[in-house]
Amino acid sequence: MTFTVSVVTANGAPETDPFICHASTTTASDGTWSVDISGVGFTNIFSVAAQIISSDNTAANAGYTSVSTFSTTTVSGRGVKPQTVGALGGSPIQNIGAGRTVYVTVIGN
């Protein structure tokens, strides 16, 4: 789904004919995700944002995501969640796992 936007600036200058694309996907077992935006027809990308959704809003299952790569055809990233760290240490985050919904918003032209 795309929407026409009246004014978008990139680096302080107005951009010509900007539009917004909203897309969604789900995470794989290792927390990675990717969404195909090739059908939108972007030539330039000005902004990319992603948000992971969880029906379990406890601190232990709060999801966080980052965008790893993006182009005019694909946006990819990884979802993580907090992990209890024992006395021996370890990483305070872990991959989120499969099936979490990720919403992606891309602005470009």
N, C-alpha and C positions, 0 to 999 in steps of 0.2 A: 504494500500500500504506500503510495507517495502523496505528499501534500505540497502545494506551491507555497513558497515563503516569500514575503515581500522584500526584506532586506537581510542579507547576511554579509558580514565582513570577515575577511581573513587578512591578518596583518594590517588592520586598519583601513583597508580598501574595500569598497562594496564589490560583491561578486555578482556576476551575471547569471540570471535564471537559476537560482539555487532551489533545491528541493530536498525533502526529508524522506528517508526510507526507514520504516520500522520492520524488523524481522525477528523471528524467534527460532530457537533450536533447543536441543537437550544435550547434556553432558554425556560423554563416554565414560567407561569404567575408570579411566585414569584421570577424570576431571576435565579433559580437553573438550573443546567444542569448536565448531566451525559453521558458518552460515554463508550460503551462496547468494550474492547480491548481483550476479551478472545480468539478470533480466532487467535491472533498473536502468542500466545504460549510463552510469556515471562516467565522466571524463576526468573530473577532479574530486578529491575528497578533502573537506575542510575540517570535519569533526567526526569522531567515532566514540560512542559510549556504550557500555554493556552493564547489565545488572542481572544478578542471579536471584532466582525466586525460591523461597522455601516455605513449606506449610508448617514446618517445625521451627518456631522462632526462639528456641532456647539458645543460650550462649554457645553450648556445645555443638549445635548444628547450624549456626549462622553461616551463611555462605558469602564468600567474597570472590570476585572475578577480576581478571585483568585481560586486556587485549594484547595478544602477543604480536600479531601481524595484521595488516589490512592492506587492501588494494581496491581497485575499482570493481573487482569481481568477488572478493572473499574477505570475510573478517573471521579471525580465529583467536582463541584464548584458552585460559585454564581457570577452573574453579577450585577453590581451596576452602577448608574450614579449620577451626581451632582444634588442637590436639593436646591432651593432658601430657605434660612433660614430667617424667619421673625423676628420682634422685640422680640417675645416671645421665640425665640430660636428653638431648635429642631435639628434633625440629618441633617448633611450637605450632606448625601447620601441617595439614595432610591434604591429599587430593580429595575432592568432594565426592567422587564416585559417580555412578551412572544415574541418568534420569532426572537431573535437576534442570528446570527450565531457565534459559538465558534469553533475555530480551536485548536486542541490539538496535541502536538508533544511529543512523549515518546521515550527515549533511554534506551535500556536494552539488555538483552540477554536471 
